[in-house]
Amino acid sequence: MDDKARKKMKIIQREEITAYFIYNKLANREKDPHNKDILTKIAEDEMGHYNTFKGYTKEEVKPSKFQIFSYSLIALVLGLTFSLKLMER
């Protein structure tokens, strides 16, 4: 794999692990069991995507702590639905 492709994969890999932590944090905060289950499932899917890219890059990538904090704060202040729509944009 060339360096350009590896670099792009690492960017996507970082987005996936960051999304995992965001969804996991939102799930832990959620009181509605149905929403909690959905958020946990999405987090697991994101971790699966991360592991797929890790298989190609052969590297661990750290999540963006700033994004985790930002989306957690947005969910706390503006609500879960708004933060999820913003994330998926």
Contact map, one row per residue, 1 for C-alpha under 8 A:
11101100000000000000000000000000000000000000000000000000000000000000000000000000000000000
11111100000000000000000000000000000000000000000000000000000000000000000000000000000000000
11111110000000000000000000000000000000000000000000000000000000000000000000000000000000000
01111111000000000000000000000000000000000000000000000000000000000000000000000000000000000
11111111100000000000000000000000000000000000000000000000000000000000000000000000000000000
11111111110000000000000000000000000000000000000000000000100000000000000000000000000000000
00111111111000000000000000000000000000000000000000000000000000000000000000000000000000000
00011111111100000000000000000000000000000000000000000000000000000000000000000000000000000
00001111111110000000000000000000000000000000000000001001100000000000000000000000000000000
00000111111111000000000000000000000000000000000000001000100010000000000000000000000000000
00000011111111100000000000000000000000000000000000000000000000000000000000000000000000000
00000001111111110000000000000000000000000000000000001000000000000000000000000000000000000
00000000111111111000000000000000000000000000000011001100000010000000000000000000000000000
00000000011111111100000000000000000000000000000001000000000011110000000000000000000000000
00000000001111111110000000000000000000000000000000000000000000110000000000000000000000000
00000000000111111111000000000000000000000000011011000000000000000000000000000000000000000
00000000000011111111100000000000000000000000011001000000000011100000000000000000000000000
00000000000001111111110000000000000000000000000000000000000001111011000000000000000000000
00000000000000111111111000000000000000000010010000000000000000000001000000000000000000000
00000000000000011111111100000000000000000111111000000000000000000000000000000000000000000
00000000000000001111111110000000000000000010000000000000000000100001000000000000000000000
00000000000000000111111111000000000000000010000000000000000000000001001100000000000000000
00000000000000000011111111100000000000110110000000000000000000000000000000000000000000000
00000000000000000001111111110000000000110010000000000000000000000000000000000000000000000
00000000000000000000111111111000000000000000000000000000000000000000000100000000000000000
00000000000000000000011111111100000100100000000000000000000000000000000100100001000000000
00000000000000000000001111111100001110110000000000000000000000000000000000000000000000000
00000000000000000000000111111100000100000000000000000000000000000000000000000000000000000
00000000000000000000000011111110000000000000000000000000000000000000000000000000000000000
00000000000000000000000001111111101100000000000000000000000000000000000000000000000000000
00000000000000000000000000001111101100000000000000000000000000000000000000000000000000000
00000000000000000000000000000111111100000000000000000000000000000000000000000000000000000
00000000000000000000000000000111111110000000000000000000000000000000000000000000000000000
00000000000000000000000000000001111111000000000000000000000000000000000000000000000000000
00000000000000000000000000100111111111100000000000000000000000000000000000000000000000000
00000000000000000000000001110111111111110000000000000000000000000000000000000000000000000
00000000000000000000000000100000111111111000000000000000000000000000000000000000000000000
00000000000000000000000000000000011111111100000000000000000000000000000000000000000000000
00000000000000000000001101100000001111111110000000000000000000000000000000000000000000000
00000000000000000000001100100000000111111111000000000000000000000000000000000000000000000
00000000000000000000000000000000000011111111100000000000000000000000000000000000000000000
00000000000000000001001000000000000001111111110000000000000000000000000000000000000000000
00000000000000000011111100000000000000111111111000000000000000000000000000000000000000000
00000000000000000001000000000000000000011111111100000000000000000000000000000000000000000
00000000000000000001000000000000000000001111111110000000000000000000000000000000000000000
00000000000000011011000000000000000000000111111111000000000000000000000000000000000000000
00000000000000011001000000000000000000000011111111100000000000000000000000000000000000000
00000000000000000000000000000000000000000001111111110000000000000000000000000000000000000
00000000000010010000000000000000000000000000111111111000000000000000000000000000000000000
00000000000011011000000000000000000000000000011111111100000000000000000000000000000000000
00000000000000000000000000000000000000000000001111111110000000000000000000000000000000000
00000000000000000000000000000000000000000000000111111111000000000000000000000000000000000
00000000110110000000000000000000000000000000000011111111100000000000000000000000000000000
00000000000010000000000000000000000000000000000001111111111100000000000000000000000000000
00000000000000000000000000000000000000000000000000111111111000000000000000000000000000000
00000000100000000000000000000000000000000000000000011111110000000000000000000000000000000
00000100110000000000000000000000000000000000000000001111111000000000000000000000000000000
00000000000000000000000000000000000000000000000000000111111100000000000000000000000000000
00000000000000000000000000000000000000000000000000000110111110000000000000000000000000000
00000000000000000000000000000000000000000000000000000100011111000000000000000000000000000
00000000010011001000000000000000000000000000000000000000001111100000000000000000000000000
00000000000001001100000000000000000000000000000000000000000111110000000000000000000000000
00000000000001101100100000000000000000000000000000000000000011111000000000000000000000000
00000000000001100100000000000000000000000000000000000000000001111111000000000000000000000
00000000000000000100000000000000000000000000000000000000000000111111100000000000000000000
00000000000000000000000000000000000000000000000000000000000000011111110000000000000000000
00000000000000000100000000000000000000000000000000000000000000011111111000000000000000000
00000000000000000110110000000000000000000000000000000000000000011111111100000000000000000
00000000000000000000000000000000000000000000000000000000000000001111111110000000000000000
00000000000000000000000000000000000000000000000000000000000000000111111111000000000000000
00000000000000000000010000000000000000000000000000000000000000000011111111100000001000100
00000000000000000000010011000000000000000000000000000000000000000001111111110000000000000
00000000000000000000000000000000000000000000000000000000000000000000111111111000000000000
00000000000000000000000000000000000000000000000000000000000000000000011111111111011000000
00000000000000000000000001000000000000000000000000000000000000000000001111111111111100000
00000000000000000000000000000000000000000000000000000000000000000000000111111111000000000
00000000000000000000000000000000000000000000000000000000000000000000000011111110000000000
00000000000000000000000000000000000000000000000000000000000000000000000001111111011000000
00000000000000000000000000000000000000000000000000000000000000000000000001111111111000000
00000000000000000000000001000000000000000000000000000000000000000000000001110111111100000
00000000000000000000000000000000000000000000000000000000000000000000000000100011111110000
00000000000000000000000000000000000000000000000000000000000000000000000001100111111111000
00000000000000000000000000000000000000000000000000000000000000000000001001100111111111100
00000000000000000000000000000000000000000000000000000000000000000000000000100001111111110
00000000000000000000000000000000000000000000000000000000000000000000000000000000111111111
00000000000000000000000000000000000000000000000000000000000000000000000000000000011111111
00000000000000000000000000000000000000000000000000000000000000000000001000000000001111111
00000000000000000000000000000000000000000000000000000000000000000000000000000000000111111
00000000000000000000000000000000000000000000000000000000000000000000000000000000000011111
